């Protein structure tokens, strides 16, 4: 659980660092775009200013040209073409118009702008008061235009700053929302992982308990079977002991009844006075069956005797075997 919390905290810190890096990269990119836009706007404003100045100068030249043309009536500045609305004699149409400074104005029917420039050059001899007044008027117009332009630029910059601040605030709000959403997702993932771990542990504990119950049931069945087997063995031993006791009693009884004969023929036991007529008779068996007489192979008859001696007591059986081995060795 502690490892899971540490892992979740480390993942959250890593996610926050990634979010901060992404937000900083986005902010840097937006700042660069805004800077490029501002530079482009300044460049366009400078071009517009130059174009406006050129247009104003052109208009001023045209205004002076109209004034000069008005003073030079009934002739225009590029030939003897009469002005509209004036009734000029046809004999004057080919004459050259007089200059304002006493010099003849050049006739350039192909480019009247050059002739207008010549007229402006002829204004050098204009009175100083008029020239200064016109320069002052032009300077005031330029200053007013510059002031208006600065005000508009300041207003645009203020709007750009407000837009940047709003964009930055929106981005920060979006980043906070994203971080909160990622944190919620991380918490949900942690809860799911913890629940999965708990469910897995519960399943393992349940499986272990089931396995333990199964082992206990198997052990109980084995113990019951072993107890039953031991009980059966005990009963069998008791029955075998009873059978052995009965066989022993029967063997002792038959042995007592079979004297003075031995177990493999009519040969009398040493120390006993047996009638010779009984030597060819068959001796009764220990278990009630006649013992076979095999004088050619006393080993087989001995095996039969040993088989008959199974139910004898230990003392009697050992005594009979010792006597039998001693007799066979002779």
C-alpha positions in Angstrom: 0.0 0.0 0.0 2.8 2.4 0.9 4.6 1.5 -2.3 1.4 2.2 -4.3 1.1 5.6 -2.6 4.7 6.4 -3.3 4.3 5.4 -6.9 1.1 7.4 -7.3 2.9 10.5 -5.7 5.9 10.1 -8.0 3.6 9.7 -11.1 1.6 12.8 -10.0 4.9 14.9 -9.6 6.0 13.7 -13.0 2.7 14.6 -14.5 2.7 18.0 -12.9 6.3 18.7 -14.2 5.2 17.6 -17.7 2.1 19.8 -17.5 4.3 22.8 -16.4 6.8 22.1 -19.2 3.9 21.9 -21.7 2.3 25.1 -20.4 5.7 26.9 -20.4 6.3 25.7 -24.0 2.9 26.8 -25.1 3.3 30.2 -23.3 6.7 30.7 -24.9 5.3 29.8 -28.3 2.4 32.2 -27.9 4.7 34.9 -26.7 6.9 34.4 -29.8 3.8 34.5 -32.0 2.6 37.6 -30.3 6.0 39.2 -30.7 6.1 38.2 -34.3 2.6 39.6 -34.8 3.6 42.9 -33.0 6.8 43.1 -35.2 4.7 42.5 -38.3 2.2 45.1 -37.1 4.9 47.6 -36.5 6.4 46.9 -39.9 3.0 47.4 -41.5 2.4 50.6 -39.5 5.8 51.9 -40.7 5.0 51.0 -44.3 1.6 52.6 -43.9 3.2 55.7 -42.3 5.6 56.0 -45.2 2.8 55.4 -47.7 0.7 58.0 -45.9 3.6 60.5 -45.9 4.2 59.9 -49.6 0.5 60.3 -50.2 0.3 63.4 -48.2 3.3 64.8 -50.0 1.7 63.9 -53.3 -1.5 65.6 -52.2 0.4 68.6 -51.1 2.2 68.8 -54.4 -1.1 68.5 -56.2 -2.6 71.2 -54.1 0.3 73.5 -54.8 0.1 72.6 -58.4 -3.6 73.5 -58.5 -2.8 76.8 -56.8 0.0 77.6 -59.2 -2.2 76.6 -62.1 -4.9 78.9 -60.8 -2.4 81.7 -60.6 -1.0 80.9 -64.1 -4.4 81.2 -65.9 -5.4 81.3 -68.7 -2.4 79.0 -69.4 -1.6 75.7 -67.8 1.8 74.5 -66.7 2.5 72.2 -69.6 1.4 74.1 -72.6 -1.1 76.5 -74.3 -4.0 74.1 -73.6 -6.8 76.4 -72.2 -8.3 75.5 -68.9 -11.9 74.2 -68.9 -14.5 76.9 -68.6 -12.3 79.6 -70.0 -12.8 81.2 -73.5 -9.3 81.5 -74.8 -8.5 82.8 -78.2 -7.2 80.1 -80.5 -4.2 82.3 -81.3 -2.9 81.9 -77.7 -3.1 78.1 -77.6 0.3 77.5 -79.1 2.1 80.1 -76.8 4.2 79.2 -73.8 2.8 79.9 -70.4 4.7 82.5 -68.3 6.6 81.3 -65.2 5.9 82.5 -61.7 9.4 83.6 -61.2 9.8 85.3 -64.6 11.4 82.2 -66.2 9.7 80.3 -68.9 8.3 76.9 -67.7 9.4 73.9 -69.6 6.9 72.2 -71.8 6.7 68.4 -71.1 3.5 67.1 -72.6 4.6 63.5 -71.9 5.2 63.8 -68.1 3.3 66.5 -66.3 4.7 65.3 -63.0 8.2 66.5 -64.0 6.7 69.9 -64.9 5.1 70.0 -61.4 8.4 69.2 -59.8 9.9 72.1 -61.7 7.1 74.3 -60.4 7.9 73.2 -56.9 11.6 74.0 -57.5 10.5 77.4 -58.6 8.9 77.9 -55.2 12.4 78.4 -53.6 11.9 82.1 -54.1 8.7 82.0 -52.1 8.5 84.5 -49.2 10.0 83.2 -46.0 6.8 83.8 -44.0 4.7 81.7 -46.3 7.3 79.0 -46.5 7.7 78.9 -42.7 4.0 78.9 -42.2 3.6 75.9 -44.5 6.5 74.1 -42.9 4.9 74.8 -39.4 1.6 73.5 -40.6 3.1 70.4 -42.1 5.1 69.9 -38.8 1.9 70.2 -36.7 0.2 67.8 -39.0 3.1 65.3 -38.7 3.1 65.7 -34.9 -0.7 65.2 -34.7 -0.4 62.2 -36.9 2.5 60.8 -34.8 0.6 61.5 -31.6 -2.5 59.7 -33.0 -0.3 56.9 -34.2 1.3 56.6 -30.8 -2.0 56.6 -29.1 -3.3 53.9 -31.5 -0.1 51.9 -31.0 -0.5 52.3 -27.2 -4.1 51.2 -27.4 -3.2 48.2 -29.6 -0.4 47.3 -27.2 -2.7 47.6 -24.3 -5.3 45.4 -26.0 -2.5 42.9 -26.9 -1.4 42.9 -23.3 -4.9 42.4 -22.1 -5.4 39.6 -24.7 -2.1 38.0 -23.6 -3.1 38.2 -20.0 -6.5 36.7 -20.7 -4.9 34.0 -22.9 -2.4 33.3 -20.1 -5.2 33.2 -17.5 -7.2 30.9 -19.7 -4.1 28.7 -20.3 -3.4 28.6 -16.6 -7.0 27.8 -15.9 -6.9 25.1 -18.5 -3.6 23.7 -17.1 -5.2 23.6 -13.6 -8.2 21.9 -14.9 -6.0 19.4 -16.8 -3.9 18.8 -13.7 -7.0 18.3 -11.6 -8.5 16.0 -14.1 -5.2 14.0 -14.4 -5.1 13.9 -10.6 -8.6 12.6 -10.5 -7.8 10.0 -13.1 -4.6 9.0 -11.2 -6.6 8.7 -8.0 -9.2 6.6 -9.8 -6.5 4.4 -11.3 -4.9 4.1 -7.8 -8.2 3.1 -6.3 -8.8 0.6 -9.1 -5.3 -0.9 -8.6 -5.8 -1.1 -4.8 -9.2 -2.7 -5.2 -7.7 -5.2 -7.7 -4.9 -6.0 -5.3 -7.4 -6.4 -2.4 -9.6 -8.6 -4.6 -6.7 -10.7 -5.6 -5.5 -11.1 -2.0 -9.0 -12.0 -1.0 -9.2 -14.6 -3.8 -5.8 -16.0 -2.8 -6.9 -16.2 0.9 -10.1 -17.9 -0.1 -8.2 -20.4 -2.3 -5.8 -21.1 0.5 -8.7 -21.6 3.0 -10.4 -23.9 0.5 -7.2 -25.8 0.0 -6.7 -26.1 3.8 -10.3 -27.3 4.2 -9.7 -29.9 1.4 -6.4 -31.0 3.1 -8.2 -31.2 6.5 -11.0 -33.3 4.9 -8.4 -35.6 3.2 -6.5 -35.9 6.4 -9.7 -36.7 8.3 -10.7 -39.3 5.8 -7.2 -40.8 5.8 -7.3 -40.8 9.7 -10.6 -42.5 9.7 -9.4 -45.1 7.1 -6.2 -45.6 9.1 -8.3 -46.0 12.3 -10.5 -48.5 10.5 -7.5 -50.4 9.1 -5.9 -50.5 12.6 -9.2 -51.7 14.0 -9.3 -54.4 11.3 -5.7 -55.4 12.0 -6.4 -55.5 15.7 -9.4 -57.7 15.1 -7.4 -59.9 12.7 -4.6 -60.2 15.3 -7.2 -61.1 17.9 -8.8 -63.7 15.6 -5.4 -65.1 14.6 -4.4 -65.3 18.3 -7.7 -67.2 19.0 -7.2 -69.5 16.0 -3.5 -70.0 17.0 -4.6 -70.8 20.6 -7.2 -73.3 19.3 -4.8 -74.9 16.9 -2.2 -75.2 19.7 -4.8 -76.8 22.0 -5.9 -79.2 19.2 -2.2 -80.0 18.4 -1.4 -80.7 22.1 -4.5 -82.9 22.3 -3.7 -84.8 19.2 0.0 -85.1 20.3 -1.1 -86.5 23.6 -3.4 -88.9 21.8 -0.8 -90.0 19.3 1.8 -91.3 21.8 3.8 -93.5 21.8 4.1 -93.0 18.0 6.3 -90.3 16.4 5.0 -88.1 13.6 6.5 -90.0 10.6 5.9 -93.6 11.3 5.8 -96.5 13.8 9.4 -95.9 14.9 9.2 -95.6 18.7 10.7 -92.6 20.4 13.8 -93.4 22.3 13.2 -94.4 25.9 9.7 -95.8 25.1 8.9 -99.6 24.9 6.7 -99.9 21.8 5.3 -103.2 20.6 7.1 -104.3 17.3 3.8 -105.1 15.8 2.9 -101.4 15.8 6.0 -100.3 13.8 4.4 -100.9 10.4 1.2 -99.0 11.3 0.6 -95.5 10.1 0.9 -92.8 12.8 -2.0 -90.4 13.1 -1.4 -86.8 11.9 -1.3 -83.8 14.2 -4.2 -82.2 12.5 -6.4 -85.3 12.2 -5.1 -86.4 8.7 -2.9 -89.4 8.3 0.7 -88.4 7.8 2.3 -89.8 4.6 5.0 -92.4 5.0 8.0 -91.8 2.8 10.8 -93.9 4.1 12.9 -93.4 0.9 12.9 -89.6 1.3 12.6 -88.6 4.9 13.1 -84.9 4.0 9.6 -84.8 2.3 8.1 -86.5 5.3 10.0 -84.1 7.5 8.5 -81.2 5.6 5.1 -82.7 6.1 5.9 -83.0 9.8 7.1 -79.4 9.9 3.9 -78.3 8.2 2.0 -80.2 10.8 4.0 -78.6 13.6 2.8 -75.1 12.7 0.1 -75.1 15.3 2.3 -76.5 18.1 3.6 -74.6 21.0 7.1 -73.2 20.7 8.6 -75.5 23.3 7.1 -78.7 21.9 7.9 -77.7 18.3 11.5 -77.1 19.2 11.8 -80.3 21.1 10.3 -82.3 18.3 12.6 -80.7 15.7 15.7 -81.4 17.8 14.7 -85.0 18.2 13.9 -85.3 14.5 17.3 -83.8 13.4 19.1 -86.1 15.9 17.3 -89.2 14.7 17.9 -88.4 11.0 21.6 -87.8 11.6 21.9 -91.4 12.9 
